[in-house]
Amino acid sequence: MGVETIEVVEEYQLFKTDICGFCHRVRSFLSQHDIDIPLRDVSQDPDAFRELLQYGGRTTVPCLRIQRGDEVEWMFESADIMAYLARRFGL
């Protein structure tokens, strides 16, 4: 018998600000590849800012929140975010 692979379902949120060049870089990547991820603007949404600080441990943006079931990962570097999403979306 073959080994069955189980695809892990992930949900994403991108924490960002409009004045951050690295955030713009990630958003351009998303747009170019038609990847739709909910955006959380930490400069306009106090709840997003608090969540990023409380659970992510810092307020640096961009930050990709990756949820896999009950597990949550916070990824902060724009190059890491784009490389990760490229792998996940088969780009």
N, CA and C atoms as an extended XYZ file, in Angstrom:
273
Properties=species:S:1:pos:R:3:atomname:S:1:resname:S:1:resid:I:1 pbc="F F F"
N         0.827       -1.185        0.000 N   MET     1
C         0.000        0.000        0.000 CA  MET     1
C         0.870        1.246        0.000 C   MET     1
N         0.400        2.282       -0.693 N   GLY     2
C         1.112        3.558       -0.732 CA  GLY     2
C         0.849        4.374        0.520 C   GLY     2
N         1.706        5.332        0.723 N   VAL     3
C         1.537        6.238        1.854 CA  VAL     3
C         0.638        7.387        1.404 C   VAL     3
N        -0.381        7.662        2.190 N   GLU     4
C        -1.308        8.741        1.865 CA  GLU     4
C        -0.772       10.053        2.432 C   GLU     4
N        -0.759       11.085        1.599 N   THR     5
C        -0.320       12.394        2.080 CA  THR     5
C        -1.550       13.217        2.437 C   THR     5
N        -1.440       13.918        3.528 N   ILE     6
C        -2.531       14.769        3.973 CA  ILE     6
C        -2.089       16.215        3.804 C   ILE     6
N        -2.862       16.957        3.044 N   GLU     7
C        -2.573       18.371        2.830 CA  GLU     7
C        -3.016       19.150        4.067 C   GLU     7
N        -2.094       19.895        4.641 N   VAL     8
C        -2.405       20.711        5.808 CA  VAL     8
C        -3.085       21.994        5.331 C   VAL     8
N        -4.267       22.250        5.842 N   VAL     9
C        -4.994       23.466        5.489 CA  VAL     9
C        -4.465       24.608        6.347 C   VAL     9
N        -4.135       25.702        5.685 N   GLU    10
C        -3.624       26.874        6.389 CA  GLU    10
C        -4.512       28.075        6.091 C   GLU    10
N        -4.626       28.938        7.079 N   GLU    11
C        -5.306       30.215        6.905 CA  GLU    11
C        -4.286       31.310        7.174 C   GLU    11
N        -4.394       32.404        6.420 N   TYR    12
C        -3.397       33.462        6.496 CA  TYR    12
C        -4.036       34.814        6.795 C   TYR    12
N        -3.253       35.671        7.435 N   GLN    13
C        -3.552       37.095        7.569 CA  GLN    13
C        -2.218       37.818        7.430 C   GLN    13
N        -2.235       38.927        6.713 N   LEU    14
C        -1.021       39.725        6.571 CA  LEU    14
C        -1.188       41.014        7.372 C   LEU    14
N        -0.346       41.194        8.384 N   PHE    15
C        -0.313       42.419        9.169 CA  PHE    15
C         0.627       43.387        8.454 C   PHE    15
N         0.174       44.630        8.256 N   LYS    16
C         0.923       45.581        7.429 CA  LYS    16
C         0.589       47.005        7.820 C   LYS    16
N         1.305       47.953        7.213 N   THR    17
C         0.943       49.366        7.212 CA  THR    17
C         1.077       49.852        5.771 C   THR    17
N         0.425       50.963        5.476 N   ASP    18
C         0.496       51.510        4.116 CA  ASP    18
C         1.819       52.210        3.839 C   ASP    18
N         2.563       52.590        4.875 N   ILE    19
C         3.806       53.341        4.672 CA  ILE    19
C         5.055       52.458        4.681 C   ILE    19
N         4.870       51.168        4.831 N   CYS    20
C         5.994       50.236        4.918 CA  CYS    20
C         6.365       49.716        3.519 C   CYS    20
N         7.591       49.991        3.095 N   GLY    21
C         8.056       49.526        1.784 CA  GLY    21
C         8.089       48.012        1.669 C   GLY    21
N         8.470       47.331        2.743 N   PHE    22
C         8.506       45.871        2.713 CA  PHE    22
C         7.095       45.288        2.643 C   PHE    22
N         6.137       45.969        3.287 N   CYS    23
C         4.730       45.543        3.190 CA  CYS    23
C         4.247       45.688        1.751 C   CYS    23
N         4.618       46.807        1.137 N   HIS    24
C         4.234       47.039       -0.266 CA  HIS    24
C         4.812       45.942       -1.162 C   HIS    24
N         6.028       45.554       -0.883 N   ARG    25
C         6.690       44.494       -1.665 CA  ARG    25
C         5.906       43.178       -1.572 C   ARG    25
N         5.489       42.810       -0.371 N   VAL    26
C         4.720       41.573       -0.183 CA  VAL    26
C         3.351       41.699       -0.846 C   VAL    26
N         2.712       42.850       -0.697 N   ARG    27
C         1.391       43.036       -1.315 CA  ARG    27
C         1.481       42.998       -2.837 C   ARG    27
N         2.550       43.524       -3.401 N   SER    28
C         2.753       43.449       -4.856 CA  SER    28
C         2.910       41.998       -5.295 C   SER    28
N         3.663       41.221       -4.525 N   PHE    29
C         3.832       39.792       -4.799 CA  PHE    29
C         2.471       39.092       -4.785 C   PHE    29
N         1.660       39.380       -3.776 N   LEU    30
C         0.332       38.770       -3.683 CA  LEU    30
C        -0.515       39.134       -4.895 C   LEU    30
N        -0.481       40.388       -5.267 N   SER    31
C        -1.258       40.869       -6.407 CA  SER    31
C        -0.803       40.224       -7.718 C   SER    31
N         0.505       40.143       -7.923 N   GLN    32
C         1.048       39.560       -9.155 CA  GLN    32
C         0.638       38.100       -9.322 C   GLN    32
N         0.452       37.408       -8.205 N   HIS    33
C         0.139       35.975       -8.250 CA  HIS    33
C        -1.306       35.670       -7.883 C   HIS    33
N        -2.140       36.707       -7.856 N   ASP    34
C        -3.566       36.557       -7.538 CA  ASP    34
C        -3.801       35.756       -6.259 C   ASP    34
N        -3.021       36.071       -5.237 N   ILE    35
C        -3.176       35.439       -3.927 CA  ILE    35
C        -3.959       36.411       -3.056 C   ILE    35
N        -5.100       35.962       -2.565 N   ASP    36
C        -5.973       36.806       -1.763 CA  ASP    36
C        -5.827       36.431       -0.288 C   ASP    36
N        -5.220       37.322        0.472 N   ILE    37
C        -5.008       37.111        1.903 CA  ILE    37
C        -5.596       38.316        2.635 C   ILE    37
N        -6.378       38.084        3.688 N   PRO    38
C        -6.903       39.214        4.454 CA  PRO    38
C        -5.771       40.084        5.009 C   PRO    38
N        -5.955       41.401        4.904 N   LEU    39
C        -4.953       42.359        5.361 CA  LEU    39
C        -5.411       42.979        6.675 C   LEU    39
N        -4.462       43.154        7.603 N   ARG    40
C        -4.723       43.800        8.894 CA  ARG    40
C        -3.761       44.972        9.013 C   ARG    40
N        -4.275       46.192        8.959 N   ASP    41
C        -3.440       47.384        9.016 CA  ASP    41
C        -3.239       47.789       10.479 C   ASP    41
N        -2.037       47.575       10.981 N   VAL    42
C        -1.759       47.838       12.400 CA  VAL    42
C        -1.752       49.333       12.734 C   VAL    42
N        -1.637       50.202       11.732 N   SER    43
C        -1.669       51.645       12.005 CA  SER    43
C        -3.103       52.167       12.057 C   SER    43
N        -4.044       51.426       11.510 N   GLN    44
C        -5.453       51.851       11.484 CA  GLN    44
C        -6.345       51.020       12.410 C   GLN    44
N        -5.888       49.839       12.801 N   ASP    45
C        -6.709       48.896       13.568 CA  ASP    45
C        -6.006       48.554       14.887 C   ASP    45
N        -6.423       49.195       15.990 N   PRO    46
C        -5.774       48.947       17.280 CA  PRO    46
C        -5.821       47.475       17.713 C   PRO    46
N        -6.886       46.769       17.353 N   ASP    47
C        -6.976       45.346       17.700 CA  ASP    47
C        -5.908       44.535       16.974 C   ASP    47
N        -5.659       44.879       15.711 N   ALA    48
C        -4.615       44.186       14.944 CA  ALA    48
C        -3.251       44.462       15.561 C   ALA    48
N        -3.007       45.708       15.961 N   PHE    49
C        -1.731       46.061       16.592 CA  PHE    49
C        -1.534       45.264       17.881 C   PHE    49
N        -2.569       45.218       18.722 N   ARG    50
C        -2.475       44.478       19.988 CA  ARG    50
C        -2.261       42.991       19.759 C   ARG    50
N        -2.975       42.424       18.792 N   GLU    51
C        -2.832       40.991       18.494 CA  GLU    51
C        -1.416       40.671       18.019 C   GLU    51
N        -0.890       41.515       17.144 N   LEU    52
C         0.466       41.318       16.641 CA  LEU    52
C         1.481       41.363       17.777 C   LEU    52
N         1.350       42.336       18.657 N   LEU    53
C         2.274       42.467       19.780 CA  LEU    53
C         2.110       41.322       20.780 C   LEU    53
N         0.869       41.024       21.140 N   GLN    54
C         0.617       40.007       22.170 CA  GLN    54
C         1.010       38.608       21.713 C   GLN    54
N         0.636       38.241       20.503 N   TYR    55
C         0.854       36.860       20.057 CA  TYR    55
C         2.086       36.704       19.168 C   TYR    55
N         2.406       37.743       18.407 N   GLY    56
C         3.586       37.684       17.550 CA  GLY    56
C         4.860       38.065       18.288 C   GLY    56
N         4.700       38.803       19.393 N   GLY    57
C         5.836       39.146       20.227 CA  GLY    57
C         6.550       40.434       19.857 C   GLY    57
N         6.137       41.062       18.765 N   ARG    58
C         6.711       42.354       18.361 CA  ARG    58
C         5.743       43.036       17.399 C   ARG    58
N         6.040       44.264       17.038 N   THR    59
C         5.121       45.031       16.184 CA  THR    59
C         5.680       45.264       14.787 C   THR    59
N         6.685       44.527       14.412 N   THR    60
C         7.309       44.665       13.099 CA  THR    60
C         6.359       44.165       12.006 C   THR    60
N         6.265       44.936       10.933 N   VAL    61
C         5.494       44.513        9.761 CA  VAL    61
C         6.406       44.554        8.546 C   VAL    61
N         6.126       43.750        7.524 N   PRO    62
C         4.988       42.858        7.400 CA  PRO    62
C         5.149       41.629        8.285 C   PRO    62
N         4.002       41.065        8.630 N   CYS    63
C         3.993       39.818        9.384 CA  CYS    63
C         2.870       38.947        8.839 C   CYS    63
N         3.221       37.735        8.481 N   LEU    64
C         2.228       36.779        8.007 CA  LEU    64
C         1.837       35.877        9.169 C   LEU    64
N         0.548       35.882        9.504 N   ARG    65
C         0.018       34.982       10.527 CA  ARG    65
C        -0.468       33.738        9.804 C   ARG    65
N         0.111       32.600       10.168 N   ILE    66
C        -0.218       31.320        9.532 CA  ILE    66
C        -0.887       30.447       10.579 C   ILE    66
N        -2.126       30.062       10.315 N   GLN    67
C        -2.839       29.199       11.254 CA  GLN    67
C        -3.054       27.830       10.629 C   GLN    67
N        -2.616       26.814       11.376 N   ARG    68
C        -2.797       25.412       10.982 CA  ARG    68
C        -3.541       24.736       12.127 C   ARG    68
N        -4.851       24.643       12.011 N   GLY    69
C        -5.635       24.099       13.118 CA  GLY    69
C        -5.494       24.996       14.334 C   GLY    69
N        -5.027       24.430       15.449 N   ASP    70
C        -4.837       25.207       16.682 CA  ASP    70
C        -3.463       25.865       16.756 C   ASP    70
N        -2.576       25.533       15.827 N   GLU    71
C        -1.209       26.062       15.829 CA  GLU    71
C        -1.143       27.344       15.015 C   GLU    71
N        -0.435       28.350       15.551 N   VAL    72
C        -0.259       29.618       14.841 CA  VAL    72
C         1.225       29.938       14.764 C   VAL    72
N         1.667       30.325       13.574 N   GLU    73
C         3.052       30.754       13.353 CA  GLU    73
C         3.022       32.201       12.883 C   GLU    73
N         4.002       32.990       13.331 N   TRP    74
C         4.130       34.393       12.943 CA  TRP    74
C         5.436       34.544       12.166 C   TRP    74
N         5.339       34.948       10.896 N   MET    75
C         6.514       35.083       10.037 CA  MET    75
C         6.703       36.568        9.705 C   MET    75
N         7.903       37.102        9.998 N   PHE    76
C         8.111       38.548        9.954 CA  PHE    76
C         8.897       39.086        8.765 C   PHE    76
N         9.734       38.371        8.128 N   GLU    77
C        10.586       38.936        7.069 CA  GLU    77
C         9.897       38.848        5.705 C   GLU    77
N         9.899       39.953        4.945 N   SER    78
C         9.193       39.981        3.660 CA  SER    78
C         9.697       38.911        2.702 C   SER    78
N        11.011       38.724        2.612 N   ALA    79
C        11.563       37.707        1.702 CA  ALA    79
C        11.126       36.309        2.143 C   ALA    79
N        11.108       36.063        3.448 N   ASP    80
C        10.662       34.762        3.965 CA  ASP    80
C         9.184       34.547        3.664 C   ASP    80
N         8.381       35.595        3.840 N   ILE    81
C         6.939       35.507        3.575 CA  ILE    81
C         6.693       35.154        2.114 C   ILE    81
N         7.361       35.860        1.203 N   MET    82
C         7.151       35.613       -0.230 CA  MET    82
C         7.637       34.224       -0.632 C   MET    82
N         8.774       33.811       -0.119 N   ALA    83
C         9.295       32.473       -0.440 CA  ALA    83
C         8.360       31.385        0.102 C   ALA    83
N         7.862       31.573        1.307 N   TYR    84
C         6.958       30.599        1.902 CA  TYR    84
C         5.673       30.469        1.084 C   TYR    84
N         5.076       31.615        0.738 N   LEU    85
C         3.834       31.591       -0.035 CA  LEU    85
C         4.067       31.042       -1.434 C   LEU    85
N         5.212       31.328       -2.026 N   ALA    86
C         5.525       30.765       -3.349 CA  ALA    86
C         5.546       29.234       -3.282 C   ALA    86
N         6.143       28.683       -2.228 N   ARG    87
C         6.141       27.230       -2.068 CA  ARG    87
C         4.741       26.685       -1.835 C   ARG    87
N         3.984       27.339       -0.958 N   ARG    88
C         2.634       26.867       -0.621 CA  ARG    88
C         1.687       26.922       -1.805 C   ARG    88
N         1.864       27.925       -2.684 N   PHE    89
C         0.976       28.085       -3.834 CA  PHE    89
C         1.581       27.529       -5.115 C   PHE    89
N         2.695       26.824       -5.006 N   GLY    90
C         3.306       26.151       -6.143 CA  GLY    90
C         3.802       27.095       -7.217 C   GLY    90
N         4.388       28.205       -6.816 N   LEU    91
C         4.884       29.184       -7.793 CA  LEU    91
C         6.346       28.976       -8.117 C   LEU    91
